[in-house]
Amino acid sequence: MKLANRTKKTSNSGLDEIFAASGPGVISFAGGYPDQQLFPKQELEKAFSSSFQSSNSNLLQYNSSLGYLPLRDKLAQRLQDDGIVVNADSIMLTQGAQQGIDLAARLLLDKGDGIVVEAPTYLGALAAFDVYEPTYYEVSMDNDGMNIEALRKVLMSHQVKMIYTVPDFQNPTGTVMSLEKRKALIKLANDYDVVILEDGPYRNLRYKGESLPPIKHFDTQGRVIFLGSFSKILAPGLRLGWLTAGPELFSGLVALKGGSDVESSNLTMASVNVYLEENDLDEYIATVRSTYKRRKDVMIESLQHFLPSGVSYTNPDGGFFLWLTMPAGFDSTEFLKNNLIPNKVSFVPSANLMPSKKLKNAARLSFSNVSEEDIRSGIQTMSQLLSAKLISMKGIKKHVKQ
């Protein structure tokens, strides 16, 4: 049986290996999951029951590819409060933000077309893009987001159709793109006629500091597709996200959504709408932010205490991830397979987070779905294994903080 060539690309994404390393008994810093113990289960159960009982039969019928209008109205208000000029008719509800990534890629990318991605970037986005066989251009990350000068050089010398970015608490580094770079990115996109795909699932998960306007806020030419999701701020099992874009892009995305799955679940959309009517989403988000901040702080403290010298890490102001960098010559994929997994600890190696697979000596650590006790234990185990590994590497001395 001959399968389509695109399956070869997606089967090499590394997703299966990573999540196989998150089984029973494993302290997993790999999966970027919210903590299911924090989900508002009773409130959601009540909302689903209320929605179903009080509705007419239309909830079980086909509706619109755009999605449930009352929920789009609420999202429009939230986006306006966040600095995006939008109305309900320019918002489409999706099967999580992941579907938005796929729809944008399907709209814009033919085989060989140029796409810029941050290096490193979100693994799930690469899995979605790979299906369309683009030409990747990797742009390195600074402490304040994508390296704009490197991006400028790419745009000057190559044909690029889309730039993919996670500007707020970037997956996987936790970096926030500066205000200056957000404006510079828009200017470059305008100058070179490029679409920006802005993925914003972590915008509401800031633990300290002031929120910056989304890139979409500065979009005057309708070239930014903005993605959001309830997965990180409510529950991923809802499979509910949204996108907004300028009229030309939006009409194409709506048509592709209709051909993909017709529409998202009416019942789910209506139930989430009831949840928002009966509960304070921002109050709930504040509660989960507090928990995730404590876990991030515990991870940072543990790294400070146990990590051997020669290894550095980021300290993000929000989101789910921090970025671990080992000395040159270190292979984090090999270390995961041969050292961490046998000792029931896992992370995401950097090679899986770049199209080229060239970055070997770094890893993504997630703290969102790990207890404080397991964070301490897992970081201690990882650090001891790292120390032993580094000792075995030529020219690196052992030094563990006590």
N, C-alpha and C positions, 0 to 999 in steps of 0.2 A: 504494500500500500504506500503510495507516494504522497507525502504531505507537502504543503506549500513551503517555499523556501524561507518565508518569514519565521516559521517555527524554529529554524536553526538559530536565528538571532536571539529570540526570546528565551530559548532553552539554555543559553549561555550567560544569562544575566547574573547568576549567582544567588538568586533569591532562595531557591530550594536548599542549598547548602547552609545558608545563614539561618534559616528558620528551623532547619533540622537540628541545629545546635542549640535550640531553645526548649528542649524537652524536659520531662520530669526530673527533678533533682538538680537541674542546671541553674546556676545564677547567671541569668542572661542579661547582658548589657547590649544585646544585639537589636532586638525588635523595638521599634519606636511606638510602643503601645501606650495609651492612657491606662490608668489603673481602674480595672473594672469594679473594684470595691467602692470607687467614688461615683459610679454612675447613679443618677437619680431614678432608680428602678421603680419605686412606688409611684413617683410623680408621672413617669412615662407610662406605666401600666394604666394609671387612672386616665391619662390623656388619650391613650389608644382606645380604652373602653368608652370614654365619653364621646370621642369622635365617631366611633362606629355606631353607638346607640342613638345619638342625636342627629345623625346625618340621614339624608335620603339616599336612594340607591345610586346616585351619581358617583359616589365614592368608589363603587365597584365597577364603574363603567370607564371606557376610554375618555380621555379628556384632552389636554393640550400638551404639546411638547415643551412648552415653557414651564409648566408646572402649576401647582395650586396657587391661585391668585392672592388669597389673603396672606399666605406665607411670603410670597414675593413682595407684597406691600410692606410687611414687617422688615424684611431684609433690605429693602430699598431705604427705609428710614435708618437702619443701622449703618449702611454704607454711606449715606449722606452725612451722618454724624461722624464718620471716620474720614470724611474729606473727599468722597467720590460723588461726582454729580451723576445721578442715576434715578430712574423711576422703575416701577414694577415691570413695565413692558420691555425693558432692556436687561432684565435678569432672567436667566434660565436655571432651573433646578436640575441637578445632575446626580448620577450615582457616585457620590463622593467627588472630591476634587480630582481623583485619578481619572475619572471619565472625562473631565474637562481637559486634562493633559492630552489624552488620546484624541479627543475631538479637535483640539487645536493643531496637533500634529497631522491629523488626517486632512484638515482643511488646507494646510500650508505646504506640507512636505511631499515632494515627489522623490523618487530614488536619486540619490546623489546631491540633493539640495543641501545648502549649508545651514547648520544650526550651531549657535554658540551656547555652550554650557559652562557653568562655573566648575572649577577643578579644585576640589571634588564637588560632587553634586548628588542629588537625590537618586537613589538606586531605582525606585519605581518609575521615575521619569525616563531614565535610560531604557528600561524595559519597554515602556510605551513607545519611545522614539525609534528604537531598534527595528520595530515592525516595518517602518517606512524607509529603512535603509538610507538614512541621511549621511552627509559628510559632516563629521563633528569637528568643531574648533574649540579647544579647551582654553579657558582664560583663568589664570591663577587668582587666588583669593588673598587679599590683604586683611589687616585687622578691621578695616571698615568696609569690607565688601569687595566685589569684583575689581580687579585691577583695570582701571579705565584706560590707561595708556596702552596696555596690552590689547584691550578690546578695540581701541581705535586702529591699531596696526592690523588686526585681523580684518576689520571692516574695509580698510583701505586697500587690502591686497586680495580679498576673496569675496565672492558673491555669497551673501548670507540672507536668509529669509526670516529667521526667527532667533531671538535671544531668550533663553530660559533662565529665570532667576528666582531664588527664594530670598528676598531681601531682609526679612525679619526673622532672626534666630535661625539662620540658614541650616538646613539639613544637608550636610552632616556637621558643620563646624560650630554652629551656634552664633555665627557672626551676624551683625546688623549692618546693613548698608547705610553709609552716612547720607545726610541730606544733600550735601554737595554732589555725591556720586549719583544719587537718584536723579537730580536735575541734569547732570552730565550724560547719564544713560539715555534719558529722553531726547536730549539734543542730538546725540549720535544716531539714535533710531530715526529721528526725523531727517537728519542729513543724508543717511544711507538707505532710507525707505525700508526699514526693518520692523517687523512686529515683535513686541515684547510680550512674553508669557510670564505674568507675575503670579507666583504661587504663594498664597498667604495663609496657610493653615495655622500658623503659630502667632499671628498678630496679637491675639487677645491674651497670650500667655507671657506677658512681660512681668518680671519680678521686681525690677527696680528701674528707675530712670523714666524719661519722658518718651512717649510714643512719637514716632516720626510719621509724616503723611505717607500713604502708599504711593508707589510710582504712578499709579493710575490717576492720582490727584493732579499730576502735572501734565497729563495727556491732553493736548489740544488738537490732535489730528486723528483721534480714534484708532490708534495703533497698539494700544495696550489691552490685552485680555487679562482680566483679573479673576483669580480663582479663590474661593473660600470653601470652608467645610465645617460641618458639625462634628466630624470625627474626633477631633482633639478637644473640643469644648463641650461636647454633650455625650455622644457615644458612637463609635465607628460602625457598630452593627446596624445603625439606621441607614447606612450607605446613602447619605444625603449631603450634597454639596451644592455650590452655585457658581455661576460665572456671569460676568458682564463684559461687554465690549462695545466698540463703536458700531454704527448701523451696518456697514458693509461686512465686517467680520461677523457680527452677531447673526445676521440673516443666514450666512453660510453655516455657522455652528448649529443653529436651530434645525436647518435642513438635515444636517448629518445626524443630529440627535434623533430625529424622526426615523431615519433609516437604520439607526443602530438598535434602539430599544423602544421606539415610539414615544415613551414618556417614563418618568420615574413613578414610583408607587404613589397613587393618589391617597391611599389610606395612610401611608407613612407621612406624607407631606401634611395632610390634614391633622394628623395626631401631633406632629411637632408644632404645628400652628396653635393647637389647643394648649400644648405645654407652655408655649411662650405667652399665651394669654393668661394662664393661671399661675405662672411662676416667674420669678425674676431671674432671667438667664445671667445677667451680669453679677448678681449675688452668688449664683452657683459657680460661675467662673472664678470669682474671687476666692471661694473656698478651695477649689482644686489648685489654683495658683499657689496658695499658701502651702499646700501639701507638697507640690512639686518643687517649690523653692527650698523647703527643708531638705528634701532628698538631694537636690543639687548641692546644697551647702555641705551635707554629709559626705557626698562624693568628693568635693573639693578638699575638705578636711582630711579625708582618708588618703587622697593622692599626695597631699602635702606631707603626711606622716610616713607613708609607706613607699612611695615611688622612688626608684633608684635615680641617681643623678644621670644626666644625659637624656632624660625623657621630659618633655614639656607638654602642657595641656592648656586649653582655653578655659575661661571662666565666664560663661555666657550670662547675659542679663535676663534671659527668658528661654522659652522653648523646652525641648526634651533632650538635647544632645550637647556633649562637649567633644573636643577633638584632641586625640593623643598623638604625639609625634615622637618617634624613636630615632636613634642615630642613623645616619646614612649607612646603607648596607644591610639594615634590618629588614626581614621579610615577615610582615604581620600575618599574611595568609598561612605561611608555613608554621608560624608560632601558634596561630589559632588551632590548626589541625593537630599538631604534634605535642603541644604543651597545654594550651588552655582547655580544649575539649576533653582530653583524658582526665583533667582535674575539675570538670564540671563548671567551667566558667566560659563565657563567650562574649565576643564583640564583633563588630563588622570591620573587616580589613579594608584598607584604603583602595586596594586594586579593584574592588568591586564597585567603587564609587566614581570611577572615571572611565570614559569610553576606551581610552588607550590602554588601561590597566597598568600604566607605567609607574604610578606612585605606590611604592611597596612598604614604606616605613612608617605608616600612620594607621589610625583606626578610629572609628566612631564608637563612643560610649553613650548609652541611653540610661538615664536615671529614673524615668517616669513610672515604670512598672516594676520597680524593685524596692523591697522594704529597706528601711534604714539599716537594720541589722545585716541583711544580705549585701547591701552596698559595702559596708565596712569589711565583711568577711570576703566578699568577692574581690574587692580592690586589694586587700592584703595578699590573697592568694595570687592574683595576677601580678602584683608587684614582686613577690618572691620569685615567681617563675621568670619574670622579666630580668630580675637581677641575676639569676643563674644563667639565663641566656646571654645576657650582655657580658658576663664574666668569660663565657666561652668564646666570645667574639674578640678578635685580635685588637689589642690596644685600648680596651675599655675596662675600667676598674670598677669594682663593686663599691657602692656607697648607698646605704639605706638609712634614712633618717629615723631616729629613735624618738 
